[in-house]
């Protein structure tokens, strides 16, 4: 049997990812300059890693 499913356009996906990264860098630069970037927040956050609460408490004690 031959696979007749259309193949994803890799260049389109890469271009979109590149544009997304560029936008993030522009937003970060604006934030660094003190601009209000709240319009870029969606309220939909996803953790990238788990944080140990005990470790966080320890770090807070060290810094403050």
N, C-alpha and C positions, 0 to 999 in steps of 0.2 A: 504494500500500500504506500502511496505517496502522501506526504504531509502537505495539505493545501492551505493550511492556515497562513495568514499574512505575517510576515516577519516585522518586528518592531523597528522603527526608524531610529537607529542608534545615534546618528548625528543630531537628530532633533532633541532627543533626551539629553545628550551631552550639552547642547546649546542652552537648553532650559536650565540645567543645573548650573552652568557657568553664569547665566544671568541672575539666578537666585543668589549665588555666592557674591556676585558684584553688588546686588541690592543690600545684602546683609552687611557688607563692608562699608557701604555708603551710610547706612543707618548707624553703624558703630562709630563712624567718623563724626556724624552729627551729634551723637550722644556725648562723645569725647569733647566736643566743642561747647557742650552745655545746652544743646537744643532740646526741645520737648519732643520726644519720639513716641509718646504714648499712643498715637494713632496706629502704630505698627503692631501693637499688641492685640491679639485676638481673644485672650482669656482662656485659650485652649493650650495648656501646657502639658508637656510629657517629660518625665524625668529621664535623664540619660544614664544615670547610675543610682544605685541605692546608697543612702547615707546612714551610717551608724549614729544613732542619737547620742550615745555616750561619747563618741569621738567628737561630734559637733559641740557638745557641752564643754568638753575639754578645750577645744580650739577657742571657743568663746571666752573661756576663763583666761586663756593666755593673752588674747588680744585686748581684753578690756578690763 
